Amino acid sequence: MSVQDTNTASPLAPEWLAVPADLNALTPPMWAGSVQRNDAGSLAVGGIPVQELKEQFGTPLFVMDEADFRARARAFKDSFDAAFADICGGVDVYYAGKSFLCTAVVKWVEEEGLRLDTSSGGELAVAARAGIAGERVALHGNNKSDGELNRALDMRLGRIVVDSLSELVRVGDIAQARGEHAKVMLRLTPGVHAHTHEFIATAHEDQKFGLSMAADTTDQGLSAAEEAVAAAAAHPGIELLGLHCHIGSQIFEPDGFALAAEKLLRFLAAMQEKHLISMPELDLGGGYGIAYTPVDTPRPAAEIAEAMAAVVRSTCAELGIKSPRISIEPGRAIVGSTTFTLYEVGTLKTVRVDAPGTLNASDGGNNVTYPRRYVSVDGGMSDNARPVLYDADYSAILASRTSPAAPQLSRVVGKHCESGDIVVRDVYLPEDVAAGDLLAVPGTGAYCWALSSNYNYLARPGVVAVRDGSARLIVRGETEEDLLNRDMGA
Ligand SMILES: *Cc1c(COP(=O)(O)O)cnc(C)c1O
């Protein structure tokens, strides 16, 4: 039998996961600005210790640093404005509401000078409740209903991003019947797919979103994108603002964004010339990556902005066109790192596992096994579906105290009836983590609360915003009554 040495990596751990030099230290890019350990060793946000948050609001709980949200929103707006000032007078930044949306966040977005992206009638309802001007709101979606399109026109949205020719005709007809013009952008698929550390370029698109730019998509040998541009230009109910693309998510390198920008600018210039139209706007989507684990290295907004501006500047100069007004749509990169999830530890269990790739005893192996500790928390896949959905990696830290104990390879799991219910697949936690301790999982601001469910009739957690040293609920947690009140009875 061999036990893991205190400071050597467990053979069960993935290669990227190093044993932290200090288990109690916070790795900066994963945490919001005001999260620190206080003198008593407790994690605190805006000076409020996590025990206080637990006492007041319970666990699991999403804990958001409002100043950090505002700072990240401003960083995108300011750095893109600066990089594009001489190109198109600045950039419109649309916060992608699907990453996390409630009325408080809409207000912060508006106060920081950003706009709002929505992708359903329900998200439009939140925007309307928050009172943001329709002119500052965009609507996305590959299958918008007539009801959603009418709602968009009722709210006088600044843009409807159209995903298909049939939708273009539908929104044009609806607007014309109302005696209005719908302000439309066309979502194109430029054949650029960005992954975390690289991108691939393909001629054809095999996905549900957008109009293909491949030349031979239609019977006439046109691209679907060109067919839609011509139809939009001809439809009396449509005001064609320009083009849109969104190449993926959790992207670190700016190359993919730059290539997509270049492809869309070339197409925009060709269409303006051929169809004698003007398309004054170009939206380059979102997808900027954040740190979920200590090995993720997100780029500052300013660096991405500079790289994208350089390509837009040179491509427009080469084409001899005036640059359209540029817009972008970051979601995750604004809200993701503002928030951690606070959980209470319950059941603990340690298993012994053969190292990957080794023979086990019955195969004639030498029976060397290694410990993995399962740390169960009071939430799970219902408040963070990303590990299950995308194999996403997260990190975790003991939050209610510091510990001098040795690191132990751990797996943080939820309380659902599902063995795949993993919150953090691999993390080193102090050996003495015990029931009643609080754990914090950083980077849960985006696509966690938004994707939450009531699986096993768990109540969805509330979201607390901390600002100027005080904490308030911006979304309350569900109660048992919430869980039962749609059940109509026998
Ligand atoms: C999801 C989405 C975004 C935001 O993506 P992030 O990865 O959160 O930045 C932006 N635009 C569109 C069209 C999207 O679907």
The ligand as a MOL file (V3000), in Angstrom:
LIG
                    3D

  0  0  0     0  0            999 V3000
M  V30 BEGIN CTAB
M  V30 COUNTS 15 15 0 0 0
M  V30 BEGIN ATOM
M  V30 1 C -24.1060 32.9390 -25.5110 0
M  V30 2 C -23.9400 34.0480 -26.4540 0
M  V30 3 C -23.1030 35.1110 -26.1240 0
M  V30 4 C -22.2960 35.1710 -24.8500 0
M  V30 5 O -21.3120 34.1960 -24.7790 0
M  V30 6 P -20.2590 34.2390 -23.5610 0
M  V30 7 O -19.4430 33.0200 -23.7600 0
M  V30 8 O -21.0600 34.1970 -22.2980 0
M  V30 9 O -19.5040 35.5000 -23.6910 0
M  V30 10 C -23.0330 36.1640 -27.0050 0
M  V30 11 N -23.7380 36.1680 -28.1680 0
M  V30 12 C -24.5430 35.1440 -28.5150 0
M  V30 13 C -25.2920 35.2080 -29.7810 0
M  V30 14 C -24.6700 34.0550 -27.6850 0
M  V30 15 O -25.4590 33.0450 -28.0350 0
M  V30 END ATOM
M  V30 BEGIN BOND
M  V30 1 1 1 2
M  V30 2 1 2 3
M  V30 3 2 2 14
M  V30 4 1 3 4
M  V30 5 2 3 10
M  V30 6 1 4 5
M  V30 7 1 5 6
M  V30 8 2 6 7
M  V30 9 1 6 8
M  V30 10 1 6 9
M  V30 11 1 10 11
M  V30 12 2 11 12
M  V30 13 1 12 13
M  V30 14 1 12 14
M  V30 15 1 14 15
M  V30 END BOND
M  V30 END CTAB
M  END
